[in-house]
Amino acid sequence: MLLLSCSVQDTSAHELQAKQCVATTKKGTRCKLNSLENSKYCHVHQAKSPVVSQCKAKTKEGKRCSRAAKTDGYCTQHYNMHIDGKR
């Protein structure tokens, strides 16, 4: 009888955590699903992920615009104003 030995590679906790979705569940715990390739979120949380960037324009009151940035760091409204030079 011939016995072959196989070495099983242990996946470190750090490697597993790197593949795990970074979203928080309703219970307040970290999601246990694996993240999608080239993403920090799983298939459930990918569409619900927070806005990556905020519009960098200032409102008339001097506060930062709260809308999501679409093009060149501006929301649609402020991008059009930026292009027209009305900033």
PDB file of N, CA, C and O in Angstrom:
ATOM      1  N   MET A   1       0.832  -1.169   0.000  1.00  0.00           N
ATOM      2  CA  MET A   1       0.000   0.000   0.000  1.00  0.00           C
ATOM      3  C   MET A   1       0.883   1.241   0.000  1.00  0.00           C
ATOM      4  O   MET A   1       1.826   1.351   0.783  1.00  0.00           O
ATOM      5  N   LEU A   2       0.567   2.152  -0.874  1.00  0.00           N
ATOM      6  CA  LEU A   2       1.341   3.370  -1.022  1.00  0.00           C
ATOM      7  C   LEU A   2       0.555   4.529  -0.417  1.00  0.00           C
ATOM      8  O   LEU A   2      -0.595   4.772  -0.782  1.00  0.00           O
ATOM      9  N   LEU A   3       1.177   5.223   0.491  1.00  0.00           N
ATOM     10  CA  LEU A   3       0.535   6.379   1.121  1.00  0.00           C
ATOM     11  C   LEU A   3       1.141   7.662   0.564  1.00  0.00           C
ATOM     12  O   LEU A   3       2.358   7.842   0.548  1.00  0.00           O
ATOM     13  N   LEU A   4       0.304   8.502   0.131  1.00  0.00           N
ATOM     14  CA  LEU A   4       0.759   9.810  -0.351  1.00  0.00           C
ATOM     15  C   LEU A   4       0.400  10.855   0.681  1.00  0.00           C
ATOM     16  O   LEU A   4      -0.692  10.839   1.249  1.00  0.00           O
ATOM     17  N   SER A   5       1.292  11.728   0.909  1.00  0.00           N
ATOM     18  CA  SER A   5       0.976  12.785   1.868  1.00  0.00           C
ATOM     19  C   SER A   5       0.651  14.067   1.101  1.00  0.00           C
ATOM     20  O   SER A   5       1.337  14.446   0.152  1.00  0.00           O
ATOM     21  N   CYS A   6      -0.362  14.679   1.525  1.00  0.00           N
ATOM     22  CA  CYS A   6      -0.769  15.947   0.914  1.00  0.00           C
ATOM     23  C   CYS A   6      -0.674  17.031   1.961  1.00  0.00           C
ATOM     24  O   CYS A   6      -1.112  16.860   3.098  1.00  0.00           O
ATOM     25  N   SER A   7      -0.113  18.115   1.576  1.00  0.00           N
ATOM     26  CA  SER A   7      -0.074  19.231   2.528  1.00  0.00           C
ATOM     27  C   SER A   7      -1.216  20.176   2.185  1.00  0.00           C
ATOM     28  O   SER A   7      -1.378  20.607   1.043  1.00  0.00           O
ATOM     29  N   VAL A   8      -1.970  20.471   3.171  1.00  0.00           N
ATOM     30  CA  VAL A   8      -3.089  21.389   2.999  1.00  0.00           C
ATOM     31  C   VAL A   8      -2.600  22.761   3.397  1.00  0.00           C
ATOM     32  O   VAL A   8      -2.076  22.963   4.492  1.00  0.00           O
ATOM     33  N   GLN A   9      -2.780  23.697   2.492  1.00  0.00           N
ATOM     34  CA  GLN A   9      -2.344  25.052   2.802  1.00  0.00           C
ATOM     35  C   GLN A   9      -3.344  25.706   3.734  1.00  0.00           C
ATOM     36  O   GLN A   9      -4.547  25.730   3.474  1.00  0.00           O
ATOM     37  N   ASP A  10      -2.824  26.227   4.808  1.00  0.00           N
ATOM     38  CA  ASP A  10      -3.685  26.949   5.729  1.00  0.00           C
ATOM     39  C   ASP A  10      -3.868  28.368   5.217  1.00  0.00           C
ATOM     40  O   ASP A  10      -2.906  29.067   4.903  1.00  0.00           O
ATOM     41  N   THR A  11      -5.112  28.767   5.144  1.00  0.00           N
ATOM     42  CA  THR A  11      -5.395  30.133   4.741  1.00  0.00           C
ATOM     43  C   THR A  11      -5.424  30.975   6.011  1.00  0.00           C
ATOM     44  O   THR A  11      -6.190  30.704   6.936  1.00  0.00           O
ATOM     45  N   SER A  12      -4.599  31.974   6.036  1.00  0.00           N
ATOM     46  CA  SER A  12      -4.515  32.791   7.242  1.00  0.00           C
ATOM     47  C   SER A  12      -5.802  33.589   7.436  1.00  0.00           C
ATOM     48  O   SER A  12      -6.553  33.836   6.493  1.00  0.00           O
ATOM     49  N   ALA A  13      -6.027  33.976   8.661  1.00  0.00           N
ATOM     50  CA  ALA A  13      -7.214  34.775   8.988  1.00  0.00           C
ATOM     51  C   ALA A  13      -7.176  36.094   8.234  1.00  0.00           C
ATOM     52  O   ALA A  13      -8.218  36.625   7.848  1.00  0.00           O
ATOM     53  N   HIS A  14      -5.977  36.623   8.023  1.00  0.00           N
ATOM     54  CA  HIS A  14      -5.846  37.895   7.289  1.00  0.00           C
ATOM     55  C   HIS A  14      -6.282  37.740   5.836  1.00  0.00           C
ATOM     56  O   HIS A  14      -6.959  38.618   5.300  1.00  0.00           O
ATOM     57  N   GLU A  15      -5.907  36.643   5.193  1.00  0.00           N
ATOM     58  CA  GLU A  15      -6.300  36.392   3.807  1.00  0.00           C
ATOM     59  C   GLU A  15      -7.807  36.212   3.696  1.00  0.00           C
ATOM     60  O   GLU A  15      -8.429  36.728   2.768  1.00  0.00           O
ATOM     61  N   LEU A  16      -8.395  35.481   4.639  1.00  0.00           N
ATOM     62  CA  LEU A  16      -9.841  35.287   4.620  1.00  0.00           C
ATOM     63  C   LEU A  16     -10.570  36.606   4.825  1.00  0.00           C
ATOM     64  O   LEU A  16     -11.572  36.877   4.165  1.00  0.00           O
ATOM     65  N   GLN A  17     -10.070  37.413   5.731  1.00  0.00           N
ATOM     66  CA  GLN A  17     -10.710  38.694   6.018  1.00  0.00           C
ATOM     67  C   GLN A  17     -10.594  39.624   4.808  1.00  0.00           C
ATOM     68  O   GLN A  17     -11.498  40.424   4.564  1.00  0.00           O
ATOM     69  N   ALA A  18      -9.516  39.534   4.059  1.00  0.00           N
ATOM     70  CA  ALA A  18      -9.330  40.383   2.887  1.00  0.00           C
ATOM     71  C   ALA A  18     -10.367  40.065   1.812  1.00  0.00           C
ATOM     72  O   ALA A  18     -10.741  40.948   1.040  1.00  0.00           O
ATOM     73  N   LYS A  19     -10.833  38.829   1.752  1.00  0.00           N
ATOM     74  CA  LYS A  19     -11.821  38.425   0.763  1.00  0.00           C
ATOM     75  C   LYS A  19     -13.247  38.644   1.249  1.00  0.00           C
ATOM     76  O   LYS A  19     -14.192  38.535   0.467  1.00  0.00           O
ATOM     77  N   GLN A  20     -13.412  38.950   2.529  1.00  0.00           N
ATOM     78  CA  GLN A  20     -14.736  39.090   3.134  1.00  0.00           C
ATOM     79  C   GLN A  20     -15.309  40.479   2.848  1.00  0.00           C
ATOM     80  O   GLN A  20     -14.589  41.477   2.836  1.00  0.00           O
ATOM     81  N   CYS A  21     -16.601  40.516   2.622  1.00  0.00           N
ATOM     82  CA  CYS A  21     -17.325  41.768   2.390  1.00  0.00           C
ATOM     83  C   CYS A  21     -17.124  42.700   3.589  1.00  0.00           C
ATOM     84  O   CYS A  21     -17.126  42.238   4.730  1.00  0.00           O
ATOM     85  N   VAL A  22     -16.955  43.986   3.352  1.00  0.00           N
ATOM     86  CA  VAL A  22     -16.719  44.943   4.439  1.00  0.00           C
ATOM     87  C   VAL A  22     -18.001  45.591   4.960  1.00  0.00           C
ATOM     88  O   VAL A  22     -17.948  46.418   5.871  1.00  0.00           O
ATOM     89  N   ALA A  23     -19.136  45.227   4.399  1.00  0.00           N
ATOM     90  CA  ALA A  23     -20.414  45.825   4.816  1.00  0.00           C
ATOM     91  C   ALA A  23     -20.822  45.338   6.202  1.00  0.00           C
ATOM     92  O   ALA A  23     -20.401  44.277   6.664  1.00  0.00           O
ATOM     93  N   THR A  24     -21.653  46.146   6.844  1.00  0.00           N
ATOM     94  CA  THR A  24     -22.188  45.805   8.151  1.00  0.00           C
ATOM     95  C   THR A  24     -23.644  45.392   7.998  1.00  0.00           C
ATOM     96  O   THR A  24     -24.405  46.040   7.279  1.00  0.00           O
ATOM     97  N   THR A  25     -24.026  44.334   8.662  1.00  0.00           N
ATOM     98  CA  THR A  25     -25.404  43.845   8.577  1.00  0.00           C
ATOM     99  C   THR A  25     -26.317  44.686   9.462  1.00  0.00           C
ATOM    100  O   THR A  25     -25.850  45.543  10.213  1.00  0.00           O
ATOM    101  N   LYS A  26     -27.632  44.436   9.367  1.00  0.00           N
ATOM    102  CA  LYS A  26     -28.595  45.145  10.202  1.00  0.00           C
ATOM    103  C   LYS A  26     -28.359  44.883  11.680  1.00  0.00           C
ATOM    104  O   LYS A  26     -28.673  45.725  12.522  1.00  0.00           O
ATOM    105  N   LYS A  27     -27.806  43.719  11.995  1.00  0.00           N
ATOM    106  CA  LYS A  27     -27.516  43.369  13.385  1.00  0.00           C
ATOM    107  C   LYS A  27     -26.256  44.062  13.900  1.00  0.00           C
ATOM    108  O   LYS A  27     -25.964  44.029  15.095  1.00  0.00           O
ATOM    109  N   GLY A  28     -25.519  44.683  12.996  1.00  0.00           N
ATOM    110  CA  GLY A  28     -24.303  45.386  13.395  1.00  0.00           C
ATOM    111  C   GLY A  28     -23.043  44.556  13.278  1.00  0.00           C
ATOM    112  O   GLY A  28     -21.966  44.998  13.680  1.00  0.00           O
ATOM    113  N   THR A  29     -23.164  43.360  12.734  1.00  0.00           N
ATOM    114  CA  THR A  29     -21.997  42.504  12.551  1.00  0.00           C
ATOM    115  C   THR A  29     -21.500  42.609  11.112  1.00  0.00           C
ATOM    116  O   THR A  29     -22.221  43.079  10.232  1.00  0.00           O
ATOM    117  N   ARG A  30     -20.284  42.177  10.886  1.00  0.00           N
ATOM    118  CA  ARG A  30     -19.713  42.227   9.549  1.00  0.00           C
ATOM    119  C   ARG A  30     -20.324  41.130   8.676  1.00  0.00           C
ATOM    120  O   ARG A  30     -20.531  40.009   9.142  1.00  0.00           O
ATOM    121  N   CYS A  31     -20.608  41.444   7.427  1.00  0.00           N
ATOM    122  CA  CYS A  31     -21.149  40.473   6.475  1.00  0.00           C
ATOM    123  C   CYS A  31     -20.165  39.318   6.325  1.00  0.00           C
ATOM    124  O   CYS A  31     -18.953  39.533   6.294  1.00  0.00           O
ATOM    125  N   LYS A  32     -20.678  38.105   6.231  1.00  0.00           N
ATOM    126  CA  LYS A  32     -19.828  36.919   6.147  1.00  0.00           C
ATOM    127  C   LYS A  32     -19.610  36.433   4.716  1.00  0.00           C
ATOM    128  O   LYS A  32     -18.878  35.466   4.505  1.00  0.00           O
ATOM    129  N   LEU A  33     -20.228  37.081   3.733  1.00  0.00           N
ATOM    130  CA  LEU A  33     -20.065  36.671   2.346  1.00  0.00           C
ATOM    131  C   LEU A  33     -18.728  37.155   1.795  1.00  0.00           C
ATOM    132  O   LEU A  33     -18.161  38.134   2.280  1.00  0.00           O
ATOM    133  N   ASN A  34     -18.237  36.463   0.785  1.00  0.00           N
ATOM    134  CA  ASN A  34     -17.008  36.888   0.122  1.00  0.00           C
ATOM    135  C   ASN A  34     -17.284  38.079  -0.780  1.00  0.00           C
ATOM    136  O   ASN A  34     -18.352  38.178  -1.384  1.00  0.00           O
ATOM    137  N   SER A  35     -16.320  38.981  -0.866  1.00  0.00           N
ATOM    138  CA  SER A  35     -16.472  40.143  -1.727  1.00  0.00           C
ATOM    139  C   SER A  35     -16.294  39.740  -3.189  1.00  0.00           C
ATOM    140  O   SER A  35     -15.666  38.728  -3.502  1.00  0.00           O
ATOM    141  N   LEU A  36     -16.855  40.547  -4.059  1.00  0.00           N
ATOM    142  CA  LEU A  36     -16.708  40.317  -5.492  1.00  0.00           C
ATOM    143  C   LEU A  36     -15.284  40.658  -5.914  1.00  0.00           C
ATOM    144  O   LEU A  36     -14.581  41.387  -5.215  1.00  0.00           O
ATOM    145  N   GLU A  37     -14.869  40.137  -7.043  1.00  0.00           N
ATOM    146  CA  GLU A  37     -13.537  40.428  -7.549  1.00  0.00           C
ATOM    147  C   GLU A  37     -13.423  41.925  -7.831  1.00  0.00           C
ATOM    148  O   GLU A  37     -14.326  42.514  -8.425  1.00  0.00           O
ATOM    149  N   ASN A  38     -12.343  42.532  -7.417  1.00  0.00           N
ATOM    150  CA  ASN A  38     -12.083  43.964  -7.584  1.00  0.00           C
ATOM    151  C   ASN A  38     -13.101  44.840  -6.863  1.00  0.00           C
ATOM    152  O   ASN A  38     -13.398  45.945  -7.316  1.00  0.00           O
ATOM    153  N   SER A  39     -13.634  44.361  -5.756  1.00  0.00           N
ATOM    154  CA  SER A  39     -14.595  45.128  -4.972  1.00  0.00           C
ATOM    155  C   SER A  39     -14.417  44.792  -3.499  1.00  0.00           C
ATOM    156  O   SER A  39     -13.865  43.748  -3.152  1.00  0.00           O
ATOM    157  N   LYS A  40     -14.890  45.691  -2.634  1.00  0.00           N
ATOM    158  CA  LYS A  40     -14.851  45.430  -1.202  1.00  0.00           C
ATOM    159  C   LYS A  40     -16.158  44.818  -0.723  1.00  0.00           C
ATOM    160  O   LYS A  40     -16.266  44.423   0.438  1.00  0.00           O
ATOM    161  N   TYR A  41     -17.161  44.734  -1.609  1.00  0.00           N
ATOM    162  CA  TYR A  41     -18.495  44.301  -1.221  1.00  0.00           C
ATOM    163  C   TYR A  41     -18.909  43.012  -1.915  1.00  0.00           C
ATOM    164  O   TYR A  41     -18.422  42.696  -3.001  1.00  0.00           O
ATOM    165  N   CYS A  42     -19.821  42.261  -1.272  1.00  0.00           N
ATOM    166  CA  CYS A  42     -20.380  41.040  -1.851  1.00  0.00           C
ATOM    167  C   CYS A  42     -21.483  41.413  -2.846  1.00  0.00           C
ATOM    168  O   CYS A  42     -21.772  42.592  -3.046  1.00  0.00           O
ATOM    169  N   HIS A  43     -22.092  40.406  -3.463  1.00  0.00           N
ATOM    170  CA  HIS A  43     -23.136  40.656  -4.454  1.00  0.00           C
ATOM    171  C   HIS A  43     -24.368  41.313  -3.834  1.00  0.00           C
ATOM    172  O   HIS A  43     -25.101  42.016  -4.530  1.00  0.00           O
ATOM    173  N   VAL A  44     -24.610  41.099  -2.548  1.00  0.00           N
ATOM    174  CA  VAL A  44     -25.775  41.680  -1.881  1.00  0.00           C
ATOM    175  C   VAL A  44     -25.540  43.158  -1.596  1.00  0.00           C
ATOM    176  O   VAL A  44     -26.421  43.987  -1.826  1.00  0.00           O
ATOM    177  N   HIS A  45     -24.363  43.484  -1.099  1.00  0.00           N
ATOM    178  CA  HIS A  45     -24.080  44.849  -0.670  1.00  0.00           C
ATOM    179  C   HIS A  45     -23.466  45.736  -1.750  1.00  0.00           C
ATOM    180  O   HIS A  45     -23.353  46.946  -1.550  1.00  0.00           O
ATOM    181  N   GLN A  46     -23.072  45.176  -2.879  1.00  0.00           N
ATOM    182  CA  GLN A  46     -22.437  45.972  -3.942  1.00  0.00           C
ATOM    183  C   GLN A  46     -23.346  47.113  -4.398  1.00  0.00           C
ATOM    184  O   GLN A  46     -22.895  48.251  -4.533  1.00  0.00           O
ATOM    185  N   ALA A  47     -24.611  46.814  -4.632  1.00  0.00           N
ATOM    186  CA  ALA A  47     -25.541  47.851  -5.099  1.00  0.00           C
ATOM    187  C   ALA A  47     -25.887  48.841  -3.996  1.00  0.00           C
ATOM    188  O   ALA A  47     -26.320  49.959  -4.276  1.00  0.00           O
ATOM    189  N   LYS A  48     -25.699  48.439  -2.745  1.00  0.00           N
ATOM    190  CA  LYS A  48     -26.042  49.288  -1.612  1.00  0.00           C
ATOM    191  C   LYS A  48     -24.831  50.015  -1.053  1.00  0.00           C
ATOM    192  O   LYS A  48     -24.936  50.687  -0.027  1.00  0.00           O
ATOM    193  N   SER A  49     -23.680  49.893  -1.711  1.00  0.00           N
ATOM    194  CA  SER A  49     -22.470  50.495  -1.171  1.00  0.00           C
ATOM    195  C   SER A  49     -22.594  52.012  -1.124  1.00  0.00           C
ATOM    196  O   SER A  49     -23.265  52.612  -1.963  1.00  0.00           O
ATOM    197  N   PRO A  50     -21.946  52.628  -0.142  1.00  0.00           N
ATOM    198  CA  PRO A  50     -22.059  54.070   0.003  1.00  0.00           C
ATOM    199  C   PRO A  50     -21.436  54.815  -1.170  1.00  0.00           C
ATOM    200  O   PRO A  50     -20.628  54.262  -1.916  1.00  0.00           O
ATOM    201  N   VAL A  51     -21.815  56.047  -1.317  1.00  0.00           N
ATOM    202  CA  VAL A  51     -21.271  56.884  -2.386  1.00  0.00           C
ATOM    203  C   VAL A  51     -19.770  56.999  -2.175  1.00  0.00           C
ATOM    204  O   VAL A  51     -19.300  57.322  -1.084  1.00  0.00           O
ATOM    205  N   VAL A  52     -19.040  56.731  -3.227  1.00  0.00           N
ATOM    206  CA  VAL A  52     -17.593  56.739  -3.117  1.00  0.00           C
ATOM    207  C   VAL A  52     -17.060  58.159  -2.990  1.00  0.00           C
ATOM    208  O   VAL A  52     -16.153  58.411  -2.197  1.00  0.00           O
ATOM    209  N   SER A  53     -17.607  59.077  -3.751  1.00  0.00           N
ATOM    210  CA  SER A  53     -17.125  60.438  -3.656  1.00  0.00           C
ATOM    211  C   SER A  53     -18.283  61.425  -3.631  1.00  0.00           C
ATOM    212  O   SER A  53     -19.343  61.198  -4.213  1.00  0.00           O
ATOM    213  N   GLN A  54     -18.043  62.500  -2.951  1.00  0.00           N
ATOM    214  CA  GLN A  54     -19.033  63.560  -2.784  1.00  0.00           C
ATOM    215  C   GLN A  54     -18.639  64.712  -3.696  1.00  0.00           C
ATOM    216  O   GLN A  54     -17.453  64.951  -3.925  1.00  0.00           O
ATOM    217  N   CYS A  55     -19.622  65.417  -4.208  1.00  0.00           N
ATOM    218  CA  CYS A  55     -19.385  66.569  -5.065  1.00  0.00           C
ATOM    219  C   CYS A  55     -18.466  67.551  -4.342  1.00  0.00           C
ATOM    220  O   CYS A  55     -18.653  67.821  -3.155  1.00  0.00           O
ATOM    221  N   LYS A  56     -17.474  68.085  -5.054  1.00  0.00           N
ATOM    222  CA  LYS A  56     -16.513  68.973  -4.411  1.00  0.00           C
ATOM    223  C   LYS A  56     -16.894  70.452  -4.506  1.00  0.00           C
ATOM    224  O   LYS A  56     -16.142  71.315  -4.053  1.00  0.00           O
ATOM    225  N   ALA A  57     -18.056  70.746  -5.091  1.00  0.00           N
ATOM    226  CA  ALA A  57     -18.503  72.133  -5.213  1.00  0.00           C
ATOM    227  C   ALA A  57     -19.079  72.652  -3.899  1.00  0.00           C
ATOM    228  O   ALA A  57     -19.490  71.882  -3.031  1.00  0.00           O
ATOM    229  N   LYS A  58     -19.097  73.960  -3.778  1.00  0.00           N
ATOM    230  CA  LYS A  58     -19.687  74.616  -2.594  1.00  0.00           C
ATOM    231  C   LYS A  58     -21.060  75.160  -2.979  1.00  0.00           C
ATOM    232  O   LYS A  58     -21.269  75.619  -4.102  1.00  0.00           O
ATOM    233  N   THR A  59     -21.987  75.101  -2.030  1.00  0.00           N
ATOM    234  CA  THR A  59     -23.320  75.654  -2.256  1.00  0.00           C
ATOM    235  C   THR A  59     -23.271  77.170  -2.056  1.00  0.00           C
ATOM    236  O   THR A  59     -22.234  77.710  -1.670  1.00  0.00           O
ATOM    237  N   LYS A  60     -24.372  77.848  -2.314  1.00  0.00           N
ATOM    238  CA  LYS A  60     -24.435  79.296  -2.115  1.00  0.00           C
ATOM    239  C   LYS A  60     -24.162  79.669  -0.662  1.00  0.00           C
ATOM    240  O   LYS A  60     -23.638  80.745  -0.377  1.00  0.00           O
ATOM    241  N   GLU A  61     -24.521  78.770   0.258  1.00  0.00           N
ATOM    242  CA  GLU A  61     -24.305  79.010   1.690  1.00  0.00           C
ATOM    243  C   GLU A  61     -22.857  78.755   2.108  1.00  0.00           C
ATOM    244  O   GLU A  61     -22.486  79.000   3.256  1.00  0.00           O
ATOM    245  N   GLY A  62     -22.045  78.265   1.179  1.00  0.00           N
ATOM    246  CA  GLY A  62     -20.640  77.992   1.472  1.00  0.00           C
ATOM    247  C   GLY A  62     -20.366  76.596   1.994  1.00  0.00           C
ATOM    248  O   GLY A  62     -19.229  76.277   2.340  1.00  0.00           O
ATOM    249  N   LYS A  63     -21.388  75.764   2.056  1.00  0.00           N
ATOM    250  CA  LYS A  63     -21.224  74.388   2.510  1.00  0.00           C
ATOM    251  C   LYS A  63     -20.912  73.498   1.315  1.00  0.00           C
ATOM    252  O   LYS A  63     -21.186  73.861   0.171  1.00  0.00           O
ATOM    253  N   ARG A  64     -20.347  72.350   1.586  1.00  0.00           N
ATOM    254  CA  ARG A  64     -20.041  71.411   0.509  1.00  0.00           C
ATOM    255  C   ARG A  64     -21.318  70.740   0.026  1.00  0.00           C
ATOM    256  O   ARG A  64     -22.161  70.350   0.834  1.00  0.00           O
ATOM    257  N   CYS A  65     -21.462  70.606  -1.279  1.00  0.00           N
ATOM    258  CA  CYS A  65     -22.625  69.958  -1.878  1.00  0.00           C
ATOM    259  C   CYS A  65     -22.700  68.515  -1.381  1.00  0.00           C
ATOM    260  O   CYS A  65     -21.680  67.832  -1.290  1.00  0.00           O
ATOM    261  N   SER A  66     -23.898  68.060  -1.063  1.00  0.00           N
ATOM    262  CA  SER A  66     -24.063  66.712  -0.506  1.00  0.00           C
ATOM    263  C   SER A  66     -24.361  65.658  -1.560  1.00  0.00           C
ATOM    264  O   SER A  66     -24.504  64.481  -1.228  1.00  0.00           O
ATOM    265  N   ARG A  67     -24.456  66.054  -2.818  1.00  0.00           N
ATOM    266  CA  ARG A  67     -24.778  65.097  -3.883  1.00  0.00           C
ATOM    267  C   ARG A  67     -23.571  64.242  -4.253  1.00  0.00           C
ATOM    268  O   ARG A  67     -22.428  64.582  -3.945  1.00  0.00           O
ATOM    269  N   ALA A  68     -23.851  63.129  -4.917  1.00  0.00           N
ATOM    270  CA  ALA A  68     -22.801  62.221  -5.369  1.00  0.00           C
ATOM    271  C   ALA A  68     -22.086  62.804  -6.579  1.00  0.00           C
ATOM    272  O   ALA A  68     -22.719  63.355  -7.480  1.00  0.00           O
ATOM    273  N   ALA A  69     -20.772  62.680  -6.594  1.00  0.00           N
ATOM    274  CA  ALA A  69     -19.980  63.149  -7.727  1.00  0.00           C
ATOM    275  C   ALA A  69     -20.149  62.187  -8.896  1.00  0.00           C
ATOM    276  O   ALA A  69     -20.073  60.969  -8.730  1.00  0.00           O
ATOM    277  N   LYS A  70     -20.374  62.734 -10.052  1.00  0.00           N
ATOM    278  CA  LYS A  70     -20.546  61.915 -11.255  1.00  0.00           C
ATOM    279  C   LYS A  70     -19.335  62.046 -12.173  1.00  0.00           C
ATOM    280  O   LYS A  70     -18.736  61.040 -12.555  1.00  0.00           O
ATOM    281  N   THR A  71     -18.970  63.279 -12.529  1.00  0.00           N
ATOM    282  CA  THR A  71     -17.902  63.519 -13.492  1.00  0.00           C
ATOM    283  C   THR A  71     -16.907  64.525 -12.932  1.00  0.00           C
ATOM    284  O   THR A  71     -17.304  65.590 -12.459  1.00  0.00           O
ATOM    285  N   ASP A  72     -15.638  64.204 -12.979  1.00  0.00           N
ATOM    286  CA  ASP A  72     -14.569  65.098 -12.532  1.00  0.00           C
ATOM    287  C   ASP A  72     -14.777  65.631 -11.118  1.00  0.00           C
ATOM    288  O   ASP A  72     -14.336  66.738 -10.810  1.00  0.00           O
ATOM    289  N   GLY A  73     -15.438  64.868 -10.258  1.00  0.00           N
ATOM    290  CA  GLY A  73     -15.608  65.273  -8.876  1.00  0.00           C
ATOM    291  C   GLY A  73     -16.803  66.172  -8.611  1.00  0.00           C
ATOM    292  O   GLY A  73     -16.951  66.682  -7.501  1.00  0.00           O
ATOM    293  N   TYR A  74     -17.666  66.379  -9.610  1.00  0.00           N
ATOM    294  CA  TYR A  74     -18.841  67.231  -9.465  1.00  0.00           C
ATOM    295  C   TYR A  74     -20.119  66.434  -9.710  1.00  0.00           C
ATOM    296  O   TYR A  74     -20.120  65.467 -10.471  1.00  0.00           O
ATOM    297  N   CYS A  75     -21.208  66.848  -9.059  1.00  0.00           N
ATOM    298  CA  CYS A  75     -22.515  66.281  -9.376  1.00  0.00           C
ATOM    299  C   CYS A  75     -22.944  66.857 -10.728  1.00  0.00           C
ATOM    300  O   CYS A  75     -22.274  67.739 -11.265  1.00  0.00           O
ATOM    301  N   THR A  76     -24.034  66.373 -11.268  1.00  0.00           N
ATOM    302  CA  THR A  76     -24.474  66.813 -12.593  1.00  0.00           C
ATOM    303  C   THR A  76     -24.699  68.319 -12.651  1.00  0.00           C
ATOM    304  O   THR A  76     -24.254  68.974 -13.594  1.00  0.00           O
ATOM    305  N   GLN A  77     -25.383  68.874 -11.657  1.00  0.00           N
ATOM    306  CA  GLN A  77     -25.672  70.306 -11.650  1.00  0.00           C
ATOM    307  C   GLN A  77     -24.386  71.141 -11.598  1.00  0.00           C
ATOM    308  O   GLN A  77     -24.217  72.066 -12.392  1.00  0.00           O
ATOM    309  N   HIS A  78     -23.499  70.822 -10.685  1.00  0.00           N
ATOM    310  CA  HIS A  78     -22.289  71.615 -10.531  1.00  0.00           C
ATOM    311  C   HIS A  78     -21.286  71.372 -11.657  1.00  0.00           C
ATOM    312  O   HIS A  78     -20.499  72.260 -11.983  1.00  0.00           O
ATOM    313  N   TYR A  79     -21.306  70.191 -12.249  1.00  0.00           N
ATOM    314  CA  TYR A  79     -20.426  69.932 -13.389  1.00  0.00           C
ATOM    315  C   TYR A  79     -20.806  70.840 -14.557  1.00  0.00           C
ATOM    316  O   TYR A  79     -19.939  71.424 -15.208  1.00  0.00           O
ATOM    317  N   ASN A  80     -22.109  70.952 -14.816  1.00  0.00           N
ATOM    318  CA  ASN A  80     -22.559  71.831 -15.903  1.00  0.00           C
ATOM    319  C   ASN A  80     -22.184  73.278 -15.630  1.00  0.00           C
ATOM    320  O   ASN A  80     -21.793  73.997 -16.550  1.00  0.00           O
ATOM    321  N   MET A  81     -22.295  73.716 -14.386  1.00  0.00           N
ATOM    322  CA  MET A  81     -21.906  75.075 -14.020  1.00  0.00           C
ATOM    323  C   MET A  81     -20.398  75.254 -14.160  1.00  0.00           C
ATOM    324  O   MET A  81     -19.931  76.306 -14.595  1.00  0.00           O
ATOM    325  N   HIS A  82     -19.659  74.248 -13.800  1.00  0.00           N
ATOM    326  CA  HIS A  82     -18.197  74.278 -13.900  1.00  0.00           C
ATOM    327  C   HIS A  82     -17.764  74.397 -15.359  1.00  0.00           C
ATOM    328  O   HIS A  82     -16.864  75.171 -15.687  1.00  0.00           O
ATOM    329  N   ILE A  83     -18.404  73.631 -16.224  1.00  0.00           N
ATOM    330  CA  ILE A  83     -18.093  73.665 -17.671  1.00  0.00           C
ATOM    331  C   ILE A  83     -18.407  75.043 -18.246  1.00  0.00           C
ATOM    332  O   ILE A  83     -17.644  75.581 -19.048  1.00  0.00           O
ATOM    333  N   ASP A  84     -19.539  75.607 -17.827  1.00  0.00           N
ATOM    334  CA  ASP A  84     -19.945  76.915 -18.343  1.00  0.00           C
ATOM    335  C   ASP A  84     -19.139  78.063 -17.733  1.00  0.00           C
ATOM    336  O   ASP A  84     -19.274  79.207 -18.169  1.00  0.00           O
ATOM    337  N   GLY A  85     -18.305  77.776 -16.730  1.00  0.00           N
ATOM    338  CA  GLY A  85     -17.495  78.797 -16.099  1.00  0.00           C
ATOM    339  C   GLY A  85     -18.240  79.625 -15.080  1.00  0.00           C
ATOM    340  O   GLY A  85     -17.780  80.704 -14.706  1.00  0.00           O
ATOM    341  N   LYS A  86     -19.386  79.141 -14.619  1.00  0.00           N
ATOM    342  CA  LYS A  86     -20.215  79.897 -13.664  1.00  0.00           C
ATOM    343  C   LYS A  86     -19.900  79.524 -12.241  1.00  0.00           C
ATOM    344  O   LYS A  86     -20.573  79.997 -11.326  1.00  0.00           O
ATOM    345  N   ARG A  87     -18.965  78.745 -12.030  1.00  0.00           N
ATOM    346  CA  ARG A  87     -18.607  78.217 -10.736  1.00  0.00           C
ATOM    347  C   ARG A  87     -18.869  79.192  -9.675  1.00  0.00           C
ATOM    348  O   ARG A  87     -18.622  78.910  -8.503  1.00  0.00           O
TER     349      ARG A  87
END
